[in-house]
Amino acid sequence: METQNITLSLPKSVLRRMKLLAAQRQSSVSRLLTQAVENMLAEETEYDAARKRQTKLLEKGFNLGFHKPANRDELHER
């Protein structure tokens, strides 16, 4: 995979905590951030796909077993 460097500004306290976390996980700050961004993108992609599936279902509608009476007389029939 081809990579490209970016410049990122973080508060010193956040960077310090990120370095500690990376050391605990035997990783690098760069790798942790890459994983976090990849996870966000995957979640967003999954969300979009689920939203599209559900929108199609709503557009199609659901059979709830109800049928509309043909006219007023049928509705008030006893």
mmCIF file of the N, C-alpha and C atoms, coordinates in Angstrom:
data_MODEL
# 
_entry.id   MODEL 
# 
loop_
_atom_site.group_PDB 
_atom_site.id 
_atom_site.type_symbol 
_atom_site.label_atom_id 
_atom_site.label_alt_id 
_atom_site.label_comp_id 
_atom_site.label_asym_id 
_atom_site.label_entity_id 
_atom_site.label_seq_id 
_atom_site.pdbx_PDB_ins_code 
_atom_site.Cartn_x 
_atom_site.Cartn_y 
_atom_site.Cartn_z 
_atom_site.occupancy 
_atom_site.B_iso_or_equiv 
_atom_site.pdbx_formal_charge 
_atom_site.auth_seq_id 
_atom_site.auth_comp_id 
_atom_site.auth_asym_id 
_atom_site.auth_atom_id 
_atom_site.pdbx_PDB_model_num 
ATOM 1   N N  . MET A 1 1  ? 0.845   -1.165 0.000  1.00 0.00 ? 1  MET A N  1 
ATOM 2   C CA . MET A 1 1  ? 0.000   0.000  0.000  1.00 0.00 ? 1  MET A CA 1 
ATOM 3   C C  . MET A 1 1  ? 0.893   1.232  0.000  1.00 0.00 ? 1  MET A C  1 
ATOM 4   N N  . GLU A 1 2  ? 0.613   2.129  -0.889 1.00 0.00 ? 2  GLU A N  1 
ATOM 5   C CA . GLU A 1 2  ? 1.367   3.374  -0.962 1.00 0.00 ? 2  GLU A CA 1 
ATOM 6   C C  . GLU A 1 2  ? 0.882   4.317  0.127  1.00 0.00 ? 2  GLU A C  1 
ATOM 7   N N  . THR A 1 3  ? 1.795   4.977  0.794  1.00 0.00 ? 3  THR A N  1 
ATOM 8   C CA . THR A 1 3  ? 1.430   5.899  1.863  1.00 0.00 ? 3  THR A CA 1 
ATOM 9   C C  . THR A 1 3  ? 1.910   7.305  1.535  1.00 0.00 ? 3  THR A C  1 
ATOM 10  N N  . GLN A 1 4  ? 1.332   8.255  2.238  1.00 0.00 ? 4  GLN A N  1 
ATOM 11  C CA . GLN A 1 4  ? 1.731   9.648  2.087  1.00 0.00 ? 4  GLN A CA 1 
ATOM 12  C C  . GLN A 1 4  ? 1.755   10.268 3.473  1.00 0.00 ? 4  GLN A C  1 
ATOM 13  N N  . ASN A 1 5  ? 2.783   11.015 3.746  1.00 0.00 ? 5  ASN A N  1 
ATOM 14  C CA . ASN A 1 5  ? 2.908   11.686 5.033  1.00 0.00 ? 5  ASN A CA 1 
ATOM 15  C C  . ASN A 1 5  ? 1.997   12.900 5.095  1.00 0.00 ? 5  ASN A C  1 
ATOM 16  N N  . ILE A 1 6  ? 1.494   13.165 6.303  1.00 0.00 ? 6  ILE A N  1 
ATOM 17  C CA . ILE A 1 6  ? 0.699   14.363 6.542  1.00 0.00 ? 6  ILE A CA 1 
ATOM 18  C C  . ILE A 1 6  ? 1.235   15.038 7.798  1.00 0.00 ? 6  ILE A C  1 
ATOM 19  N N  . THR A 1 7  ? 0.887   16.280 7.967  1.00 0.00 ? 7  THR A N  1 
ATOM 20  C CA . THR A 1 7  ? 1.225   16.996 9.188  1.00 0.00 ? 7  THR A CA 1 
ATOM 21  C C  . THR A 1 7  ? -0.030  17.060 10.035 1.00 0.00 ? 7  THR A C  1 
ATOM 22  N N  . LEU A 1 8  ? 0.104   16.706 11.299 1.00 0.00 ? 8  LEU A N  1 
ATOM 23  C CA . LEU A 1 8  ? -1.033  16.655 12.209 1.00 0.00 ? 8  LEU A CA 1 
ATOM 24  C C  . LEU A 1 8  ? -0.663  17.396 13.476 1.00 0.00 ? 8  LEU A C  1 
ATOM 25  N N  . SER A 1 9  ? -1.502  18.303 13.901 1.00 0.00 ? 9  SER A N  1 
ATOM 26  C CA . SER A 1 9  ? -1.262  19.033 15.144 1.00 0.00 ? 9  SER A CA 1 
ATOM 27  C C  . SER A 1 9  ? -2.172  18.483 16.229 1.00 0.00 ? 9  SER A C  1 
ATOM 28  N N  . LEU A 1 10 ? -1.572  18.040 17.309 1.00 0.00 ? 10 LEU A N  1 
ATOM 29  C CA . LEU A 1 10 ? -2.314  17.512 18.445 1.00 0.00 ? 10 LEU A CA 1 
ATOM 30  C C  . LEU A 1 10 ? -1.874  18.247 19.703 1.00 0.00 ? 10 LEU A C  1 
ATOM 31  N N  . PRO A 1 11 ? -2.782  18.396 20.649 1.00 0.00 ? 11 PRO A N  1 
ATOM 32  C CA . PRO A 1 11 ? -2.350  18.939 21.939 1.00 0.00 ? 11 PRO A CA 1 
ATOM 33  C C  . PRO A 1 11 ? -1.284  18.023 22.551 1.00 0.00 ? 11 PRO A C  1 
ATOM 34  N N  . LYS A 1 12 ? -0.332  18.621 23.255 1.00 0.00 ? 12 LYS A N  1 
ATOM 35  C CA . LYS A 1 12 ? 0.771   17.844 23.822 1.00 0.00 ? 12 LYS A CA 1 
ATOM 36  C C  . LYS A 1 12 ? 0.271   16.742 24.733 1.00 0.00 ? 12 LYS A C  1 
ATOM 37  N N  . SER A 1 13 ? -0.765  17.004 25.516 1.00 0.00 ? 13 SER A N  1 
ATOM 38  C CA . SER A 1 13 ? -1.276  15.986 26.431 1.00 0.00 ? 13 SER A CA 1 
ATOM 39  C C  . SER A 1 13 ? -1.834  14.782 25.665 1.00 0.00 ? 13 SER A C  1 
ATOM 40  N N  . VAL A 1 14 ? -2.489  15.046 24.539 1.00 0.00 ? 14 VAL A N  1 
ATOM 41  C CA . VAL A 1 14 ? -3.045  13.960 23.718 1.00 0.00 ? 14 VAL A CA 1 
ATOM 42  C C  . VAL A 1 14 ? -1.906  13.160 23.094 1.00 0.00 ? 14 VAL A C  1 
ATOM 43  N N  . LEU A 1 15 ? -0.910  13.844 22.573 1.00 0.00 ? 15 LEU A N  1 
ATOM 44  C CA . LEU A 1 15 ? 0.223   13.161 21.959 1.00 0.00 ? 15 LEU A CA 1 
ATOM 45  C C  . LEU A 1 15 ? 0.956   12.295 22.981 1.00 0.00 ? 15 LEU A C  1 
ATOM 46  N N  . ARG A 1 16 ? 1.126   12.810 24.173 1.00 0.00 ? 16 ARG A N  1 
ATOM 47  C CA . ARG A 1 16 ? 1.797   12.047 25.229 1.00 0.00 ? 16 ARG A CA 1 
ATOM 48  C C  . ARG A 1 16 ? 1.018   10.752 25.520 1.00 0.00 ? 16 ARG A C  1 
ATOM 49  N N  . ARG A 1 17 ? -0.296  10.878 25.624 1.00 0.00 ? 17 ARG A N  1 
ATOM 50  C CA . ARG A 1 17 ? -1.126  9.693  25.883 1.00 0.00 ? 17 ARG A CA 1 
ATOM 51  C C  . ARG A 1 17 ? -1.095  8.723  24.707 1.00 0.00 ? 17 ARG A C  1 
ATOM 52  N N  . MET A 1 18 ? -1.073  9.263  23.485 1.00 0.00 ? 18 MET A N  1 
ATOM 53  C CA . MET A 1 18 ? -0.995  8.405  22.294 1.00 0.00 ? 18 MET A CA 1 
ATOM 54  C C  . MET A 1 18 ? 0.310   7.618  22.278 1.00 0.00 ? 18 MET A C  1 
ATOM 55  N N  . LYS A 1 19 ? 1.416   8.285  22.642 1.00 0.00 ? 19 LYS A N  1 
ATOM 56  C CA . LYS A 1 19 ? 2.704   7.594  22.674 1.00 0.00 ? 19 LYS A CA 1 
ATOM 57  C C  . LYS A 1 19 ? 2.702   6.482  23.710 1.00 0.00 ? 19 LYS A C  1 
ATOM 58  N N  . LEU A 1 20 ? 2.100   6.739  24.867 1.00 0.00 ? 20 LEU A N  1 
ATOM 59  C CA . LEU A 1 20 ? 2.006   5.696  25.898 1.00 0.00 ? 20 LEU A CA 1 
ATOM 60  C C  . LEU A 1 20 ? 1.167   4.516  25.410 1.00 0.00 ? 20 LEU A C  1 
ATOM 61  N N  . LEU A 1 21 ? 0.053   4.819  24.790 1.00 0.00 ? 21 LEU A N  1 
ATOM 62  C CA . LEU A 1 21 ? -0.818  3.760  24.276 1.00 0.00 ? 21 LEU A CA 1 
ATOM 63  C C  . LEU A 1 21 ? -0.111  2.953  23.197 1.00 0.00 ? 21 LEU A C  1 
ATOM 64  N N  . ALA A 1 22 ? 0.583   3.633  22.312 1.00 0.00 ? 22 ALA A N  1 
ATOM 65  C CA . ALA A 1 22 ? 1.319   2.941  21.247 1.00 0.00 ? 22 ALA A CA 1 
ATOM 66  C C  . ALA A 1 22 ? 2.379   2.023  21.847 1.00 0.00 ? 22 ALA A C  1 
ATOM 67  N N  . ALA A 1 23 ? 3.092   2.503  22.858 1.00 0.00 ? 23 ALA A N  1 
ATOM 68  C CA . ALA A 1 23 ? 4.119   1.677  23.500 1.00 0.00 ? 23 ALA A CA 1 
ATOM 69  C C  . ALA A 1 23 ? 3.494   0.463  24.171 1.00 0.00 ? 23 ALA A C  1 
ATOM 70  N N  . GLN A 1 24 ? 2.357   0.653  24.823 1.00 0.00 ? 24 GLN A N  1 
ATOM 71  C CA . GLN A 1 24 ? 1.674   -0.466 25.478 1.00 0.00 ? 24 GLN A CA 1 
ATOM 72  C C  . GLN A 1 24 ? 1.232   -1.517 24.465 1.00 0.00 ? 24 GLN A C  1 
ATOM 73  N N  . ARG A 1 25 ? 0.858   -1.076 23.303 1.00 0.00 ? 25 ARG A N  1 
ATOM 74  C CA . ARG A 1 25 ? 0.386   -2.002 22.260 1.00 0.00 ? 25 ARG A CA 1 
ATOM 75  C C  . ARG A 1 25 ? 1.502   -2.426 21.316 1.00 0.00 ? 25 ARG A C  1 
ATOM 76  N N  . GLN A 1 26 ? 2.705   -2.037 21.629 1.00 0.00 ? 26 GLN A N  1 
ATOM 77  C CA . GLN A 1 26 ? 3.873   -2.351 20.806 1.00 0.00 ? 26 GLN A CA 1 
ATOM 78  C C  . GLN A 1 26 ? 3.620   -1.945 19.353 1.00 0.00 ? 26 GLN A C  1 
ATOM 79  N N  . SER A 1 27 ? 3.199   -0.716 19.202 1.00 0.00 ? 27 SER A N  1 
ATOM 80  C CA . SER A 1 27 ? 2.867   -0.157 17.897 1.00 0.00 ? 27 SER A CA 1 
ATOM 81  C C  . SER A 1 27 ? 3.466   1.240  17.807 1.00 0.00 ? 27 SER A C  1 
ATOM 82  N N  . SER A 1 28 ? 3.121   1.941  16.763 1.00 0.00 ? 28 SER A N  1 
ATOM 83  C CA . SER A 1 28 ? 3.556   3.325  16.613 1.00 0.00 ? 28 SER A CA 1 
ATOM 84  C C  . SER A 1 28 ? 2.320   4.218  16.647 1.00 0.00 ? 28 SER A C  1 
ATOM 85  N N  . VAL A 1 29 ? 2.545   5.483  16.913 1.00 0.00 ? 29 VAL A N  1 
ATOM 86  C CA . VAL A 1 29 ? 1.455   6.452  16.892 1.00 0.00 ? 29 VAL A CA 1 
ATOM 87  C C  . VAL A 1 29 ? 0.847   6.485  15.492 1.00 0.00 ? 29 VAL A C  1 
ATOM 88  N N  . SER A 1 30 ? 1.693   6.451  14.491 1.00 0.00 ? 30 SER A N  1 
ATOM 89  C CA . SER A 1 30 ? 1.217   6.472  13.113 1.00 0.00 ? 30 SER A CA 1 
ATOM 90  C C  . SER A 1 30 ? 0.290   5.287  12.833 1.00 0.00 ? 30 SER A C  1 
ATOM 91  N N  . ARG A 1 31 ? 0.690   4.103  13.267 1.00 0.00 ? 31 ARG A N  1 
ATOM 92  C CA . ARG A 1 31 ? -0.122  2.905  13.027 1.00 0.00 ? 31 ARG A CA 1 
ATOM 93  C C  . ARG A 1 31 ? -1.445  2.978  13.785 1.00 0.00 ? 31 ARG A C  1 
ATOM 94  N N  . LEU A 1 32 ? -1.417  3.459  15.020 1.00 0.00 ? 32 LEU A N  1 
ATOM 95  C CA . LEU A 1 32 ? -2.659  3.593  15.786 1.00 0.00 ? 32 LEU A CA 1 
ATOM 96  C C  . LEU A 1 32 ? -3.628  4.558  15.103 1.00 0.00 ? 32 LEU A C  1 
ATOM 97  N N  . LEU A 1 33 ? -3.101  5.680  14.639 1.00 0.00 ? 33 LEU A N  1 
ATOM 98  C CA . LEU A 1 33 ? -3.955  6.647  13.962 1.00 0.00 ? 33 LEU A CA 1 
ATOM 99  C C  . LEU A 1 33 ? -4.486  6.096  12.641 1.00 0.00 ? 33 LEU A C  1 
ATOM 100 N N  . THR A 1 34 ? -3.650  5.370  11.916 1.00 0.00 ? 34 THR A N  1 
ATOM 101 C CA . THR A 1 34 ? -4.094  4.756  10.663 1.00 0.00 ? 34 THR A CA 1 
ATOM 102 C C  . THR A 1 34 ? -5.233  3.777  10.924 1.00 0.00 ? 34 THR A C  1 
ATOM 103 N N  . GLN A 1 35 ? -5.077  2.943  11.947 1.00 0.00 ? 35 GLN A N  1 
ATOM 104 C CA . GLN A 1 35 ? -6.131  1.984  12.294 1.00 0.00 ? 35 GLN A CA 1 
ATOM 105 C C  . GLN A 1 35 ? -7.426  2.697  12.687 1.00 0.00 ? 35 GLN A C  1 
ATOM 106 N N  . ALA A 1 36 ? -7.303  3.776  13.461 1.00 0.00 ? 36 ALA A N  1 
ATOM 107 C CA . ALA A 1 36 ? -8.491  4.517  13.886 1.00 0.00 ? 36 ALA A CA 1 
ATOM 108 C C  . ALA A 1 36 ? -9.221  5.110  12.680 1.00 0.00 ? 36 ALA A C  1 
ATOM 109 N N  . VAL A 1 37 ? -8.486  5.686  11.754 1.00 0.00 ? 37 VAL A N  1 
ATOM 110 C CA . VAL A 1 37 ? -9.105  6.275  10.562 1.00 0.00 ? 37 VAL A CA 1 
ATOM 111 C C  . VAL A 1 37 ? -9.722  5.185  9.691  1.00 0.00 ? 37 VAL A C  1 
ATOM 112 N N  . GLU A 1 38 ? -9.023  4.060  9.515  1.00 0.00 ? 38 GLU A N  1 
ATOM 113 C CA . GLU A 1 38 ? -9.568  2.951  8.728  1.00 0.00 ? 38 GLU A CA 1 
ATOM 114 C C  . GLU A 1 38 ? -10.858 2.437  9.351  1.00 0.00 ? 38 GLU A C  1 
ATOM 115 N N  . ASN A 1 39 ? -10.911 2.333  10.673 1.00 0.00 ? 39 ASN A N  1 
ATOM 116 C CA . ASN A 1 39 ? -12.127 1.880  11.357 1.00 0.00 ? 39 ASN A CA 1 
ATOM 117 C C  . ASN A 1 39 ? -13.276 2.855  11.141 1.00 0.00 ? 39 ASN A C  1 
ATOM 118 N N  . MET A 1 40 ? -12.993 4.150  11.229 1.00 0.00 ? 40 MET A N  1 
ATOM 119 C CA . MET A 1 40 ? -14.042 5.154  10.992 1.00 0.00 ? 40 MET A CA 1 
ATOM 120 C C  . MET A 1 40 ? -14.586 5.053  9.572  1.00 0.00 ? 40 MET A C  1 
ATOM 121 N N  . LEU A 1 41 ? -13.691 4.887  8.609  1.00 0.00 ? 41 LEU A N  1 
ATOM 122 C CA . LEU A 1 41 ? -14.124 4.789  7.213  1.00 0.00 ? 41 LEU A CA 1 
ATOM 123 C C  . LEU A 1 41 ? -14.935 3.522  6.976  1.00 0.00 ? 41 LEU A C  1 
ATOM 124 N N  . ALA A 1 42 ? -14.535 2.409  7.583  1.00 0.00 ? 42 ALA A N  1 
ATOM 125 C CA . ALA A 1 42 ? -15.280 1.157  7.432  1.00 0.00 ? 42 ALA A CA 1 
ATOM 126 C C  . ALA A 1 42 ? -16.672 1.285  8.048  1.00 0.00 ? 42 ALA A C  1 
ATOM 127 N N  . GLU A 1 43 ? -16.761 1.894  9.220  1.00 0.00 ? 43 GLU A N  1 
ATOM 128 C CA . GLU A 1 43 ? -18.060 2.090  9.868  1.00 0.00 ? 43 GLU A CA 1 
ATOM 129 C C  . GLU A 1 43 ? -18.957 2.962  9.010  1.00 0.00 ? 43 GLU A C  1 
ATOM 130 N N  . GLU A 1 44 ? -18.391 4.012  8.444  1.00 0.00 ? 44 GLU A N  1 
ATOM 131 C CA . GLU A 1 44 ? -19.169 4.918  7.603  1.00 0.00 ? 44 GLU A CA 1 
ATOM 132 C C  . GLU A 1 44 ? -19.685 4.191  6.361  1.00 0.00 ? 44 GLU A C  1 
ATOM 133 N N  . THR A 1 45 ? -18.833 3.370  5.753  1.00 0.00 ? 45 THR A N  1 
ATOM 134 C CA . THR A 1 45 ? -19.223 2.611  4.572  1.00 0.00 ? 45 THR A CA 1 
ATOM 135 C C  . THR A 1 45 ? -20.332 1.616  4.925  1.00 0.00 ? 45 THR A C  1 
ATOM 136 N N  . GLU A 1 46 ? -20.186 0.920  6.051  1.00 0.00 ? 46 GLU A N  1 
ATOM 137 C CA . GLU A 1 46 ? -21.210 -0.029 6.488  1.00 0.00 ? 46 GLU A CA 1 
ATOM 138 C C  . GLU A 1 46 ? -22.521 0.683  6.797  1.00 0.00 ? 46 GLU A C  1 
ATOM 139 N N  . TYR A 1 47 ? -22.429 1.853  7.426  1.00 0.00 ? 47 TYR A N  1 
ATOM 140 C CA . TYR A 1 47 ? -23.619 2.625  7.750  1.00 0.00 ? 47 TYR A CA 1 
ATOM 141 C C  . TYR A 1 47 ? -24.346 3.036  6.472  1.00 0.00 ? 47 TYR A C  1 
ATOM 142 N N  . ASP A 1 48 ? -23.599 3.537  5.490  1.00 0.00 ? 48 ASP A N  1 
ATOM 143 C CA . ASP A 1 48 ? -24.207 3.952  4.229  1.00 0.00 ? 48 ASP A CA 1 
ATOM 144 C C  . ASP A 1 48 ? -24.904 2.786  3.534  1.00 0.00 ? 48 ASP A C  1 
ATOM 145 N N  . ALA A 1 49 ? -24.265 1.631  3.530  1.00 0.00 ? 49 ALA A N  1 
ATOM 146 C CA . ALA A 1 49 ? -24.868 0.453  2.888  1.00 0.00 ? 49 ALA A CA 1 
ATOM 147 C C  . ALA A 1 49 ? -26.142 0.046  3.622  1.00 0.00 ? 49 ALA A C  1 
ATOM 148 N N  . ALA A 1 50 ? -26.112 0.048  4.939  1.00 0.00 ? 50 ALA A N  1 
ATOM 149 C CA . ALA A 1 50 ? -27.299 -0.319 5.720  1.00 0.00 ? 50 ALA A CA 1 
ATOM 150 C C  . ALA A 1 50 ? -28.423 0.683  5.504  1.00 0.00 ? 50 ALA A C  1 
ATOM 151 N N  . ARG A 1 51 ? -28.077 1.971  5.450  1.00 0.00 ? 51 ARG A N  1 
ATOM 152 C CA . ARG A 1 51 ? -29.085 3.005  5.220  1.00 0.00 ? 51 ARG A CA 1 
ATOM 153 C C  . ARG A 1 51 ? -29.743 2.828  3.860  1.00 0.00 ? 51 ARG A C  1 
ATOM 154 N N  . LYS A 1 52 ? -28.951 2.510  2.841  1.00 0.00 ? 52 LYS A N  1 
ATOM 155 C CA . LYS A 1 52 ? -29.509 2.296  1.503  1.00 0.00 ? 52 LYS A CA 1 
ATOM 156 C C  . LYS A 1 52 ? -30.435 1.083  1.481  1.00 0.00 ? 52 LYS A C  1 
ATOM 157 N N  . ARG A 1 53 ? -30.025 -0.012 2.159  1.00 0.00 ? 53 ARG A N  1 
ATOM 158 C CA . ARG A 1 53 ? -30.883 -1.205 2.214  1.00 0.00 ? 53 ARG A CA 1 
ATOM 159 C C  . ARG A 1 53 ? -32.212 -0.883 2.896  1.00 0.00 ? 53 ARG A C  1 
ATOM 160 N N  . GLN A 1 54 ? -32.158 -0.175 4.003  1.00 0.00 ? 54 GLN A N  1 
ATOM 161 C CA . GLN A 1 54 ? -33.372 0.131  4.741  1.00 0.00 ? 54 GLN A CA 1 
ATOM 162 C C  . GLN A 1 54 ? -34.262 1.108  3.981  1.00 0.00 ? 54 GLN A C  1 
ATOM 163 N N  . THR A 1 55 ? -33.661 2.044  3.276  1.00 0.00 ? 55 THR A N  1 
ATOM 164 C CA . THR A 1 55 ? -34.444 2.986  2.480  1.00 0.00 ? 55 THR A CA 1 
ATOM 165 C C  . THR A 1 55 ? -35.195 2.250  1.386  1.00 0.00 ? 55 THR A C  1 
ATOM 166 N N  . LYS A 1 56 ? -34.542 1.278  0.744  1.00 0.00 ? 56 LYS A N  1 
ATOM 167 C CA . LYS A 1 56 ? -35.224 0.487  -0.293 1.00 0.00 ? 56 LYS A CA 1 
ATOM 168 C C  . LYS A 1 56 ? -36.403 -0.278 0.301  1.00 0.00 ? 56 LYS A C  1 
ATOM 169 N N  . LEU A 1 57 ? -36.206 -0.856 1.495  1.00 0.00 ? 57 LEU A N  1 
ATOM 170 C CA . LEU A 1 57 ? -37.299 -1.578 2.144  1.00 0.00 ? 57 LEU A CA 1 
ATOM 171 C C  . LEU A 1 57 ? -38.462 -0.649 2.455  1.00 0.00 ? 57 LEU A C  1 
ATOM 172 N N  . LEU A 1 58 ? -38.169 0.545  2.941  1.00 0.00 ? 58 LEU A N  1 
ATOM 173 C CA . LEU A 1 58 ? -39.233 1.494  3.261  1.00 0.00 ? 58 LEU A CA 1 
ATOM 174 C C  . LEU A 1 58 ? -39.965 1.956  2.016  1.00 0.00 ? 58 LEU A C  1 
ATOM 175 N N  . GLU A 1 59 ? -39.234 2.152  0.919  1.00 0.00 ? 59 GLU A N  1 
ATOM 176 C CA . GLU A 1 59 ? -39.874 2.568  -0.328 1.00 0.00 ? 59 GLU A CA 1 
ATOM 177 C C  . GLU A 1 59 ? -40.793 1.478  -0.861 1.00 0.00 ? 59 GLU A C  1 
ATOM 178 N N  . LYS A 1 60 ? -40.372 0.234  -0.693 1.00 0.00 ? 60 LYS A N  1 
ATOM 179 C CA . LYS A 1 60 ? -41.182 -0.895 -1.143 1.00 0.00 ? 60 LYS A CA 1 
ATOM 180 C C  . LYS A 1 60 ? -42.421 -1.035 -0.274 1.00 0.00 ? 60 LYS A C  1 
ATOM 181 N N  . GLY A 1 61 ? -42.243 -0.840 1.025  1.00 0.00 ? 61 GLY A N  1 
ATOM 182 C CA . GLY A 1 61 ? -43.361 -0.959 1.952  1.00 0.00 ? 61 GLY A CA 1 
ATOM 183 C C  . GLY A 1 61 ? -43.469 -2.377 2.500  1.00 0.00 ? 61 GLY A C  1 
ATOM 184 N N  . PHE A 1 62 ? -44.347 -2.535 3.461  1.00 0.00 ? 62 PHE A N  1 
ATOM 185 C CA . PHE A 1 62 ? -44.531 -3.822 4.119  1.00 0.00 ? 62 PHE A CA 1 
ATOM 186 C C  . PHE A 1 62 ? -46.001 -4.205 4.083  1.00 0.00 ? 62 PHE A C  1 
ATOM 187 N N  . ASN A 1 63 ? -46.268 -5.477 3.916  1.00 0.00 ? 63 ASN A N  1 
ATOM 188 C CA . ASN A 1 63 ? -47.631 -5.970 3.981  1.00 0.00 ? 63 ASN A CA 1 
ATOM 189 C C  . ASN A 1 63 ? -47.958 -6.219 5.443  1.00 0.00 ? 63 ASN A C  1 
ATOM 190 N N  . LEU A 1 64 ? -48.828 -5.389 5.999  1.00 0.00 ? 64 LEU A N  1 
ATOM 191 C CA . LEU A 1 64 ? -49.195 -5.518 7.402  1.00 0.00 ? 64 LEU A CA 1 
ATOM 192 C C  . LEU A 1 64 ? -50.507 -6.271 7.573  1.00 0.00 ? 64 LEU A C  1 
ATOM 193 N N  . GLY A 1 65 ? -50.993 -6.863 6.485  1.00 0.00 ? 65 GLY A N  1 
ATOM 194 C CA . GLY A 1 65 ? -52.204 -7.666 6.559  1.00 0.00 ? 65 GLY A CA 1 
ATOM 195 C C  . GLY A 1 65 ? -53.482 -6.842 6.567  1.00 0.00 ? 65 GLY A C  1 
ATOM 196 N N  . PHE A 1 66 ? -53.401 -5.588 6.284  1.00 0.00 ? 66 PHE A N  1 
ATOM 197 C CA . PHE A 1 66 ? -54.564 -4.717 6.282  1.00 0.00 ? 66 PHE A CA 1 
ATOM 198 C C  . PHE A 1 66 ? -54.978 -4.442 4.841  1.00 0.00 ? 66 PHE A C  1 
ATOM 199 N N  . HIS A 1 67 ? -56.247 -4.527 4.580  1.00 0.00 ? 67 HIS A N  1 
ATOM 200 C CA . HIS A 1 67 ? -56.730 -4.161 3.252  1.00 0.00 ? 67 HIS A CA 1 
ATOM 201 C C  . HIS A 1 67 ? -57.747 -3.035 3.404  1.00 0.00 ? 67 HIS A C  1 
ATOM 202 N N  . LYS A 1 68 ? -57.633 -2.083 2.543  1.00 0.00 ? 68 LYS A N  1 
ATOM 203 C CA . LYS A 1 68 ? -58.502 -0.915 2.599  1.00 0.00 ? 68 LYS A CA 1 
ATOM 204 C C  . LYS A 1 68 ? -59.859 -1.278 2.000  1.00 0.00 ? 68 LYS A C  1 
ATOM 205 N N  . PRO A 1 69 ? -60.950 -0.966 2.725  1.00 0.00 ? 69 PRO A N  1 
ATOM 206 C CA . PRO A 1 69 ? -62.282 -1.242 2.169  1.00 0.00 ? 69 PRO A CA 1 
ATOM 207 C C  . PRO A 1 69 ? -62.477 -0.483 0.857  1.00 0.00 ? 69 PRO A C  1 
ATOM 208 N N  . ALA A 1 70 ? -63.235 -1.080 -0.029 1.00 0.00 ? 70 ALA A N  1 
ATOM 209 C CA . ALA A 1 70 ? -63.431 -0.493 -1.348 1.00 0.00 ? 70 ALA A CA 1 
ATOM 210 C C  . ALA A 1 70 ? -64.230 0.804  -1.276 1.00 0.00 ? 70 ALA A C  1 
ATOM 211 N N  . ASN A 1 71 ? -65.181 0.885  -0.329 1.00 0.00 ? 71 ASN A N  1 
ATOM 212 C CA . ASN A 1 71 ? -65.989 2.100  -0.258 1.00 0.00 ? 71 ASN A CA 1 
ATOM 213 C C  . ASN A 1 71 ? -66.496 2.314  1.167  1.00 0.00 ? 71 ASN A C  1 
ATOM 214 N N  . ARG A 1 72 ? -67.228 3.401  1.356  1.00 0.00 ? 72 ARG A N  1 
ATOM 215 C CA . ARG A 1 72 ? -67.722 3.776  2.681  1.00 0.00 ? 72 ARG A CA 1 
ATOM 216 C C  . ARG A 1 72 ? -68.703 2.755  3.228  1.00 0.00 ? 72 ARG A C  1 
ATOM 217 N N  . ASP A 1 73 ? -69.543 2.196  2.357  1.00 0.00 ? 73 ASP A N  1 
ATOM 218 C CA . ASP A 1 73 ? -70.551 1.225  2.813  1.00 0.00 ? 73 ASP A CA 1 
ATOM 219 C C  . ASP A 1 73 ? -69.888 -0.012 3.397  1.00 0.00 ? 73 ASP A C  1 
ATOM 220 N N  . GLU A 1 74 ? -68.826 -0.497 2.761  1.00 0.00 ? 74 GLU A N  1 
ATOM 221 C CA . GLU A 1 74 ? -68.119 -1.663 3.285  1.00 0.00 ? 74 GLU A CA 1 
ATOM 222 C C  . GLU A 1 74 ? -67.519 -1.354 4.649  1.00 0.00 ? 74 GLU A C  1 
ATOM 223 N N  . LEU A 1 75 ? -67.016 -0.149 4.816  1.00 0.00 ? 75 LEU A N  1 
ATOM 224 C CA . LEU A 1 75 ? -66.386 0.249  6.064  1.00 0.00 ? 75 LEU A CA 1 
ATOM 225 C C  . LEU A 1 75 ? -67.402 0.213  7.193  1.00 0.00 ? 75 LEU A C  1 
ATOM 226 N N  . HIS A 1 76 ? -68.640 0.654  6.940  1.00 0.00 ? 76 HIS A N  1 
ATOM 227 C CA . HIS A 1 76 ? -69.646 0.750  7.977  1.00 0.00 ? 76 HIS A CA 1 
ATOM 228 C C  . HIS A 1 76 ? -70.610 -0.443 7.976  1.00 0.00 ? 76 HIS A C  1 
ATOM 229 N N  . GLU A 1 77 ? -70.278 -1.476 7.248  1.00 0.00 ? 77 GLU A N  1 
ATOM 230 C CA . GLU A 1 77 ? -71.109 -2.670 7.168  1.00 0.00 ? 77 GLU A CA 1 
ATOM 231 C C  . GLU A 1 77 ? -71.135 -3.375 8.524  1.00 0.00 ? 77 GLU A C  1 
ATOM 232 N N  . ARG A 1 78 ? -72.300 -3.849 8.939  1.00 0.00 ? 78 ARG A N  1 
ATOM 233 C CA . ARG A 1 78 ? -72.411 -4.521 10.251 1.00 0.00 ? 78 ARG A CA 1 
ATOM 234 C C  . ARG A 1 78 ? -72.819 -5.938 10.077 1.00 0.00 ? 78 ARG A C  1 
# 
